[in-house]
Amino acid sequence: MCRTRDNAGIVDEVGCMNLLVGPLEAVNKAFVEHQPIRVISLLSPTQDAPRFAENIPHLRLFFNDISEPKEGYIAPNEEIVNALVEFGKKWEEPEPMLVHCWMGISRSTAAAMILTCALAPERDEQEIAQALRNASPSATPNPLMIAIADSLLERNGRMIRAISEIGRGAEASIGTPFLFPIKSH
């Protein structure tokens, strides 16, 4: 299995497809330290996405971090989740892909679960959710994103149940960046 941390901090093992997941405020440092090959920004409609070199594929999705449609807000929808999955399917490079949201707790951790289910369909949803909890004690994946992906990826409620079973993450004002392996070795 791919290792994600050691005593000195985050470790990126050779040959692993790793997502680098975290908050917007950690993006610049993470980019310098881990040199991701692709970036996904999941931000509210009023926020600006960070800028990267033109040769870095960068998916920018703007929606509110809400768990059900609410007037005046943009909820996650099938188009947004499908764009996330399709962008992930183009990732073939060994370098990590950076996925961030405002706080690194809800939208980006939901994206980590979704991308793992999409790119490693043989992995069990409960195992992925537990690995996500182990990697990020504060992870609280957006339930609407998970429900949409569960339907899109034909997981028959297993993604929803797995995220429900790990429950709400530990209280945190902001998430800590972490590497999350897509495929187990």
N, C-alpha and C positions, 0 to 999 in steps of 0.2 A: 504494500500500500504506500502511496505517496506520503512523505513526511511534510508537515506544514509548519512546524515550529521546533526550535531547540532552545537551550538555555540562553542563548544570545539573542533570541528574537525570531523573526520570520525567516524561514529557509525555503528556498525554491529548489527542489530536486530536479535533476536532469531527467528529461523524458516524461515529465508530468504535464498534463494540461491543467494549469492552475488559473483560477479566477482570483484576482486581487480585489477584495471587497472592502469598501469603507466610506467615510463621510467626505463631503466636498472639501473640507479644510485640510485633509490629508493627501489630496490628489497630487499636488506638485512634488511633495517629498516622495510619495510612492512611485511617481513616474520616474524620478531621478534614480531611486534605489533599485527598482525592479524592471525598468525599461519595458513596459507593456507594449505589445504590438497593435492592440486594438483598445478602444475605449467606449464604454456605454455610460452616458449621463442620464440619470432619471431625476428630473427636477420639476419643481412647480412652474406653472406658466409664467410667473413674474421673475423667475431667476435666470441668470445668464450662465450658460455652460462654459467651462474652461476651454481655452483654445490650445490646440496642439499643432505640430507641423502638418502640412498638407498631406504628407504620405502616410499619416496615421489614420486608418479608418475609424470614424467616430460617429456613433449613433447617439442622437440627442432626442430624448423623448420627454415631453413636457405634460405633466398631469399632477393632480393633487394626490397626496397620500391619504386617501379616504377608503373606507372598507365597504361603502355602499354609495350609490349615486346620491348627490345632494345638490340642490339648486344653487347656482352660482359657482360651482366647482367642476373641474374636469376629472371624472373618475377614470381609473384604469379601464380599458375596454379591449375587445378582441383584436382590434387593429393594432393597438399598442403592444399587446403581448405577442401577437404574430410577428411584428417588426423585430421585437427582441429575439424571438426564436430564430427567425430567418437570418438575422445578423450573426447570431451565434453559430449557425450552421456553416458560415463562410470562414470560420476560424480554424485554420489548419496549421498555423505556425506553432513552434514549441514554446515561444515566449508567452508570458501570462497576458490575460485580457483583464483590463481594469474596469470594474463596475462600481459606480458610486451613485449615491443620492445625497440629499442635504445632510442627514444625520448619520447615515451608515447603519441604520437599525431596521427599517421596514422595507422600502422599495428595493434597495440593493440586495438585501438578504433574500427577498422573494425572487429576485432575478437570479441569484445563485442557485436556488432550488429549481427554478424553471429551466435554466440552462443545463443544469446537471441532468435533469429528467429528459430533456430533449436530446442532449449529446451523448448520453450514456443510458439508453433505454433499458439496458439489462440490469441496471442498479435498482435496488428495492427502495421505494419511497421512504419507508420508515428508517432505513439505514442512512439515507441521504439527510433526512431531517435531523436525526440524532448526531450525525457528523457536523451538521450546521450548528446545532446547539453547542457541541463540544468546541468548535472553532470560535464561536461568538456567543458568550453567555447572554448578551443583550439582544441577540437576533429576535425580532418579532416580525416575521414576513407578512407583508400586506395580504390579508385573506382574500380580497377580491382578485388580485393578480393571480394568486394560487388557484382559486376556483375557475377562473377563465382558462388558465393553462391546463388544469386538470381535464377540462372538456376538450380543449384544442389538441392535447397530446393523447387523448383517449385513455386516461389513467383511471377512469371509473370510480372517482371519489377517493382514490388512495392517497393522492397528494394532499387533499383537504384533510383527511383523517390524520395523516402523518404530521402535518403542521399543527393541527389541533392537539395532538398527543404531546408534543414538546411544549405547548403552551406559550404564554407570554414570557419574553426574556426578562432578565434582571433589569431593574431600573438603572438607567444611564442617561446622562445629559447628551452624550454623543457616543457613537460606536467606535470601537478600536479597529483599525484596519487588520485584515487577516487574509491569508492565502487559503483557498479552498480548492482541493483537487476534484476535477470533473470525473476522472476515471480512477477506479481502484486498480492497483497492480498486485 
